[in-house]
């Protein structure tokens, strides 16, 4: 999006940054709205609507030329895109069983990682040929996903999908917004997610400018993260699920992520350090992400699950807005050494927070 705005539409870098910030703001609104609509309308209806209207908005956005119109369409598209996430998380909980729920989320994460890898590569290739075509493909793949959802999981075609008459009213006494333990979990998730987003924004720059690695090598190191997740996450989760408190694994994972940043300030910079840091980070990521999903799901019922999913989505969206911007400012003004101490410290702080929550939860 930033390349499209600066190269194809000739807007300034600051104008491009504002559009990305607007997308982040829409993502926060979408998480809250999607969570509430999921509880009222059902996860199937929200997913279907978000995919269809979101697909149309992708195509519409590609036709906009004025800056104001692009900002407005970006916000609407972001709200629609992010409203899909709470509904999708709720759907995974519905179709899975308690004994395999963490593995179900790990499988969902695997599909997201594969889509991210393939989509990123294809997106870069398509954008290099024709930016306009990219918006059409994004829109049509959204609509295609909606048609697949309609064909396979529509209530009339799948007995496991609840119809609108099966949706119960929200239980006000079990609102996610009154669950103080969960709200604390959301805060610690924002801290942890803030660190995760540095990997996709600032770490490649560090590899290039400080470790002097080529873009090709940086791409291979980042691809290693996805490959390790694809090969080992399901196996690890299968062997760990149900054996200890979920917060134990979340705490350990957040601690490892913090260490993965701090080692860049302790050991001499080299290709091997980048590989080692990525390995530690990936192990930490695998331990936290799937167990985070199963943690919040365990606190929900069928009538308030969307609220919990919405707040969890908002946590990640908030970190997505804050992470890259503040991380770049720290690196620019004080250097990467300070950045890695700060980010590592924040991740360890989140680990302390998750560990503190154990006293309120035995699952």
ROFIVO-696619 format. One line per field, with one value per residue (C-alpha): residue in three letters; x, y negated, z negated; residue number from 0. Coordinates in Angstrom, 1 decimal. Last residue first. Layout:
N
rest: ALA/...
east: X/...
north: Y/...
up: Z/...
nr: NUM/...
***
This chain:
363
rest: UNK/UNK/UNK/UNK/UNK/UNK/UNK/UNK/UNK/UNK/UNK/UNK/UNK/UNK/UNK/UNK/UNK/UNK/UNK/UNK/UNK/UNK/UNK/UNK/UNK/UNK/UNK/UNK/UNK/UNK/UNK/UNK/UNK/UNK/UNK/UNK/UNK/UNK/UNK/UNK/UNK/UNK/UNK/UNK/UNK/UNK/UNK/UNK/UNK/UNK/UNK/UNK/UNK/UNK/UNK/UNK/UNK/UNK/UNK/UNK/UNK/UNK/UNK/UNK/UNK/UNK/UNK/UNK/UNK/UNK/UNK/UNK/UNK/UNK/UNK/UNK/UNK/UNK/UNK/UNK/UNK/UNK/UNK/UNK/UNK/UNK/UNK/UNK/UNK/UNK/UNK/UNK/UNK/UNK/UNK/UNK/UNK/UNK/UNK/UNK/UNK/UNK/UNK/UNK/UNK/UNK/UNK/UNK/UNK/UNK/UNK/UNK/UNK/UNK/UNK/UNK/UNK/UNK/UNK/UNK/UNK/UNK/UNK/UNK/UNK/UNK/UNK/UNK/UNK/UNK/UNK/UNK/UNK/UNK/UNK/UNK/UNK/UNK/UNK/UNK/UNK/UNK/UNK/UNK/UNK/UNK/UNK/UNK/UNK/UNK/UNK/UNK/UNK/UNK/UNK/UNK/UNK/UNK/UNK/UNK/UNK/UNK/UNK/UNK/UNK/UNK/UNK/UNK/UNK/UNK/UNK/UNK/UNK/UNK/UNK/UNK/UNK/UNK/UNK/UNK/UNK/UNK/UNK/UNK/UNK/UNK/UNK/UNK/UNK/UNK/UNK/UNK/UNK/UNK/UNK/UNK/UNK/UNK/UNK/UNK/UNK/UNK/UNK/UNK/UNK/UNK/UNK/UNK/UNK/UNK/UNK/UNK/UNK/UNK/UNK/UNK/UNK/UNK/UNK/UNK/UNK/UNK/UNK/UNK/UNK/UNK/UNK/UNK/UNK/UNK/UNK/UNK/UNK/UNK/UNK/UNK/UNK/UNK/UNK/UNK/UNK/UNK/UNK/UNK/UNK/UNK/UNK/UNK/UNK/UNK/UNK/UNK/UNK/UNK/UNK/UNK/UNK/UNK/UNK/UNK/UNK/UNK/UNK/UNK/UNK/UNK/UNK/UNK/UNK/UNK/UNK/UNK/UNK/UNK/UNK/UNK/UNK/UNK/UNK/UNK/UNK/UNK/UNK/UNK/UNK/UNK/UNK/UNK/UNK/UNK/UNK/UNK/UNK/UNK/UNK/UNK/UNK/UNK/UNK/UNK/UNK/UNK/UNK/UNK/UNK/UNK/UNK/UNK/UNK/UNK/UNK/UNK/UNK/UNK/UNK/UNK/UNK/UNK/UNK/UNK/UNK/UNK/UNK/UNK/UNK/UNK/UNK/UNK/UNK/UNK/UNK/UNK/UNK/UNK/UNK/UNK/UNK/UNK/UNK/UNK/UNK/UNK/UNK/UNK/UNK/UNK/UNK/UNK/UNK/UNK/UNK/UNK/UNK/UNK/UNK/UNK/UNK/UNK/UNK/UNK/UNK/UNK/UNK
east: -6.5/-6.0/-6.6/-6.5/-3.1/-1.7/-2.3/1.1/2.8/1.2/2.3/5.9/5.9/4.6/7.5/9.9/8.4/8.7/12.4/13.3/11.7/13.5/16.8/16.5/15.6/18.5/20.9/19.1/20.0/18.9/17.1/16.4/16.0/13.7/11.6/11.4/10.1/7.6/6.0/6.3/4.8/2.0/-0.5/0.1/0.1/-3.4/-4.5/-3.2/-5.0/-8.1/-8.3/-8.2/-11.0/-13.1/-12.5/-13.7/-16.8/-17.5/-17.4/-20.2/-23.2/-21.4/-19.6/-16.1/-13.2/-11.7/-11.7/-9.3/-6.7/-7.2/-6.2/-3.2/-2.1/-1.9/0.2/2.5/4.5/4.9/6.1/8.7/10.0/10.1/11.9/14.6/15.2/15.1/17.8/20.0/19.7/20.4/23.4/24.7/24.6/26.8/26.7/28.8/26.8/25.2/23.1/21.5/20.9/18.3/15.9/15.6/15.6/12.3/10.8/12.0/10.3/7.0/7.1/7.7/4.9/2.5/3.5/2.8/-0.3/-1.8/-1.5/0.2/-0.3/-3.5/-1.8/2.0/2.6/0.0/1.2/4.8/3.7/1.4/4.1/6.9/6.9/4.7/6.1/9.7/8.9/7.4/10.3/12.8/11.1/12.4/15.9/15.6/14.2/17.1/19.5/18.0/17.9/21.6/23.0/25.2/24.6/24.0/22.3/20.7/19.9/18.7/16.4/14.9/14.4/12.6/9.2/8.3/10.2/9.2/5.6/6.2/7.4/4.2/2.3/3.8/2.8/-0.7/-1.1/-0.2/-3.0/-5.4/-4.6/-5.3/-8.7/-9.2/-8.6/-10.9/-13.8/-16.3/-15.6/-15.9/-19.5/-20.7/-23.5/-24.8/-25.5/-25.9/-29.0/-29.0/-28.2/-30.0/-32.6/-29.9/-28.7/-25.8/-23.2/-22.7/-25.6/-23.8/-25.6/-28.6/-26.4/-23.9/-20.5/-19.4/-20.9/-21.4/-17.9/-16.5/-18.5/-17.1/-13.6/-14.1/-15.4/-12.2/-10.1/-12.0/-11.2/-7.5/-7.2/-8.9/-6.8/-3.6/-4.6/-4.6/-1.0/0.2/3.5/5.6/2.4/1.7/5.2/5.0/1.5/2.5/5.3/3.2/0.2/2.3/3.9/0.8/-1.4/1.0/1.2/-2.6/-3.1/-0.6/-2.4/-5.6/-3.8/-2.5/-6.0/-7.3/-4.4/-5.4/-8.9/-8.2/-9.5/-12.1/-13.6/-13.4/-16.2/-17.3/-13.9/-12.7/-15.9/-15.3/-11.8/-13.3/-16.0/-13.3/-11.2/-13.8/-14.5/-10.9/-11.4/-14.6/-13.2/-10.1/-12.1/-14.1/-10.9/-9.2/-12.2/-12.2/-8.5/-8.5/-11.4/-9.6/-6.4/-8.2/-7.7/-10.1/-10.5/-8.4/-10.4/-13.6/-12.0/-10.9/-14.3/-16.1/-14.0/-14.7/-18.4/-18.3/-15.7/-17.2/-20.7/-19.8/-17.7/-20.4/-23.1/-21.1/-20.0/-23.5/-25.7/-25.7/-22.6/-20.7/-21.9/-20.3/-17.0/-16.9/-17.7/-14.8/-12.3/-13.5/-13.0/-9.4/-8.8/-10.2/-7.6/-4.9/-6.0/-6.0/-2.4/-1.5/-3.2/-1.3/2.0/1.3/0.6/3.9/5.7/4.3/1.7/2.7/-0.3/1.7/5.0/4.1/0.6/1.3/4.5/2.8/0.0
north: 23.7/22.7/19.0/16.0/16.9/17.6/14.0/13.0/15.3/13.4/10.1/11.3/12.5/9.1/7.4/9.8/8.7/5.0/5.5/7.2/4.3/1.6/3.4/4.1/0.5/-0.9/1.2/0.3/-3.4/-6.3/-8.7/-6.5/-3.2/-4.8/-6.5/-3.3/-1.4/-4.0/-3.8/-0.1/0.9/-1.6/-0.9/2.9/3.0/1.5/4.0/6.9/5.9/5.0/8.6/9.9/7.5/8.7/12.4/11.7/9.9/12.6/15.3/13.8/16.1/19.4/19.0/17.6/17.9/21.0/19.1/16.6/19.2/21.3/18.3/17.4/21.0/20.9/17.7/18.2/21.4/21.0/17.4/18.4/21.2/18.8/16.1/18.5/19.7/16.1/15.1/18.0/17.3/13.6/14.5/16.9/14.2/12.0/9.4/10.0/11.3/9.3/6.5/8.9/11.3/8.9/9.4/13.2/13.0/11.1/13.7/16.4/14.7/14.3/18.0/19.1/16.9/18.2/21.8/21.3/19.3/22.4/24.3/27.6/30.9/30.1/29.4/29.9/32.9/31.8/28.2/29.2/31.3/28.7/26.0/28.1/28.1/25.1/23.0/23.9/23.0/19.6/18.6/19.8/17.5/14.5/15.9/16.5/13.0/11.5/13.5/12.1/8.6/8.8/9.0/6.1/7.1/3.4/1.9/5.0/7.1/4.1/3.1/6.6/6.3/3.0/3.8/7.5/8.4/5.2/6.3/9.2/6.7/4.7/8.0/8.8/5.4/5.5/9.0/7.8/5.3/7.9/10.3/7.4/7.1/10.8/10.7/7.7/9.5/6.6/5.7/9.4/9.3/12.3/10.5/9.1/12.6/11.8/13.1/16.6/17.6/20.8/18.9/17.4/20.9/22.6/24.3/27.9/29.2/28.0/27.3/25.2/23.6/22.5/24.1/25.6/23.7/20.4/20.4/21.2/18.3/16.0/17.2/16.3/12.9/12.2/13.7/11.4/8.3/9.0/9.9/6.7/4.6/6.3/5.7/1.9/2.1/3.7/5.4/4.8/5.0/8.5/9.7/8.2/9.5/13.0/13.1/11.6/13.8/17.0/16.2/14.7/17.5/20.1/18.2/17.9/21.6/22.5/20.1/22.0/25.3/23.8/22.7/26.2/27.6/25.4/26.6/30.3/31.4/28.7/29.6/27.7/26.3/23.7/22.5/22.2/20.2/17.8/17.1/16.5/14.1/12.2/11.9/10.9/7.6/6.8/6.9/4.9/2.1/2.0/1.7/-1.2/-3.0/-2.5/-3.7/-7.0/-7.6/-6.8/-9.2/-11.9/-11.4/-11.6/-8.8/-6.0/-3.0/-0.6/-1.4/-0.2/3.1/3.7/2.4/5.1/7.8/6.3/6.4/10.1/11.2/9.2/10.3/14.0/13.8/11.9/14.3/17.4/16.0/15.3/12.2/10.8/12.4/12.0/8.5/7.5/9.0/7.6/4.1/4.2/5.7/3.5/0.3/1.4/2.3/-1.0/-2.8/-0.7/-1.5/-5.1/-4.8/-3.2/-6.1/-8.6/-6.9/-7.3/-11.0/-11.3/-9.5/-11.9/-11.0/-10.1/-7.8/-4.9/-5.4/-6.9/-5.5/-2.1/-1.7/-2.4/0.0
up: -33.0/-36.7/-36.3/-38.6/-40.2/-36.7/-35.7/-37.3/-34.8/-31.9/-33.4/-33.9/-30.3/-29.2/-31.0/-29.2/-25.9/-26.9/-28.0/-24.7/-22.8/-24.9/-24.9/-21.1/-20.4/-22.4/-20.4/-17.2/-17.4/-19.5/-17.1/-14.1/-15.9/-18.5/-15.8/-13.7/-16.7/-17.5/-14.1/-13.5/-16.9/-17.6/-14.9/-14.7/-18.5/-18.5/-15.9/-17.9/-21.1/-19.0/-17.7/-21.3/-22.2/-19.3/-20.1/-23.7/-22.5/-19.8/-22.4/-24.5/-23.6/-23.0/-26.4/-27.0/-29.4/-27.7/-24.4/-25.9/-26.8/-23.6/-21.5/-23.6/-23.6/-19.8/-19.7/-22.7/-22.2/-18.5/-18.8/-21.4/-19.3/-16.3/-18.3/-19.4/-15.8/-14.4/-17.0/-16.0/-12.3/-12.8/-15.0/-12.4/-9.8/-12.0/-14.7/-17.8/-20.8/-23.6/-21.9/-19.3/-22.1/-23.6/-20.7/-20.9/-24.7/-24.6/-22.3/-24.6/-27.6/-25.6/-24.8/-28.4/-29.7/-27.0/-27.8/-31.5/-30.8/-29.2/-32.5/-31.9/-30.1/-28.2/-24.9/-25.0/-22.6/-20.0/-20.3/-19.5/-16.5/-15.1/-15.4/-13.9/-10.1/-9.2/-12.0/-11.0/-7.4/-8.4/-10.5/-7.9/-5.3/-7.4/-7.2/-3.4/-2.8/-4.7/-2.6/0.6/-0.8/-1.5/-5.0/-6.4/-10.1/-11.0/-8.0/-6.3/-9.3/-11.2/-8.4/-8.3/-12.1/-12.0/-10.3/-10.3/-13.5/-15.2/-14.9/-17.4/-20.0/-19.9/-20.0/-23.4/-24.9/-23.4/-24.7/-28.2/-27.9/-26.6/-29.5/-31.9/-30.3/-30.7/-34.4/-34.7/-32.9/-32.8/-29.1/-28.2/-29.2/-31.3/-33.1/-29.9/-28.4/-24.7/-23.1/-21.7/-18.1/-17.1/-15.0/-12.9/-11.9/-13.6/-11.4/-12.4/-10.2/-7.1/-3.8/-5.0/-7.7/-5.0/-5.6/-2.3/0.6/-1.2/-2.7/0.8/2.2/-0.5/0.2/3.9/2.9/1.0/3.8/6.2/4.2/3.8/7.5/8.5/6.2/7.6/11.2/10.6/9.3/12.6/13.3/10.1/8.1/9.4/8.4/5.0/4.4/5.5/3.0/0.2/0.9/0.9/-2.4/-4.1/-2.8/-4.2/-7.5/-7.7/-6.9/-9.7/-12.1/-11.5/-12.2/-15.4/-16.3/-15.8/-17.8/-20.7/-20.4/-20.3/-23.7/-23.9/-20.6/-17.3/-15.1/-17.5/-18.6/-15.0/-14.2/-17.1/-15.7/-12.3/-13.7/-15.7/-12.5/-9.9/-11.6/-10.8/-7.0/-7.2/-9.4/-7.2/-4.0/-5.5/-6.6/-3.3/-1.4/-3.4/-3.1/0.7/1.2/-0.7/1.4/4.7/7.2/6.2/8.6/6.6/3.5/5.3/6.1/2.5/1.3/3.3/1.7/-1.8/-1.0/-0.1/-2.7/-5.6/-4.8/-4.8/-7.9/-9.8/-8.8/-9.8/-13.1/-14.3/-14.1/-17.7/-19.2/-15.9/-15.5/-18.9/-18.0/-14.5/-15.8/-18.3/-15.9/-13.1/-15.1/-15.9/-12.3/-11.1/-13.3/-11.8/-8.2/-9.2/-10.3/-7.0/-5.2/-7.4/-6.5/-2.8/-3.3/-5.3/-2.4/0.1/2.7/6.2/7.0/8.5/6.6/3.3/2.8/4.3/2.4/-0.9/0.0
nr: 362/361/360/359/358/357/356/355/354/353/352/351/350/349/348/347/346/345/344/343/342/341/340/339/338/337/336/335/334/333/332/331/330/329/328/327/326/325/324/323/322/321/320/319/318/317/316/315/314/313/312/311/310/309/308/307/306/305/304/303/302/301/300/299/298/297/296/295/294/293/292/291/290/289/288/287/286/285/284/283/282/281/280/279/278/277/276/275/274/273/272/271/270/269/268/267/266/265/264/263/262/261/260/259/258/257/256/255/254/253/252/251/250/249/248/247/246/245/244/243/242/241/240/239/238/237/236/235/234/233/232/231/230/229/228/227/226/225/224/223/222/221/220/219/218/217/216/215/214/213/212/211/210/209/208/207/206/205/204/203/202/201/200/199/198/197/196/195/194/193/192/191/190/189/188/187/186/185/184/183/182/181/180/179/178/177/176/175/174/173/172/171/170/169/168/167/166/165/164/163/162/161/160/159/158/157/156/155/154/153/152/151/150/149/148/147/146/145/144/143/142/141/140/139/138/137/136/135/134/133/132/131/130/129/128/127/126/125/124/123/122/121/120/119/118/117/116/115/114/113/112/111/110/109/108/107/106/105/104/103/102/101/100/99/98/97/96/95/94/93/92/91/90/89/88/87/86/85/84/83/82/81/80/79/78/77/76/75/74/73/72/71/70/69/68/67/66/65/64/63/62/61/60/59/58/57/56/55/54/53/52/51/50/49/48/47/46/45/44/43/42/41/40/39/38/37/36/35/34/33/32/31/30/29/28/27/26/25/24/23/22/21/20/19/18/17/16/15/14/13/12/11/10/9/8/7/6/5/4/3/2/1/0
***
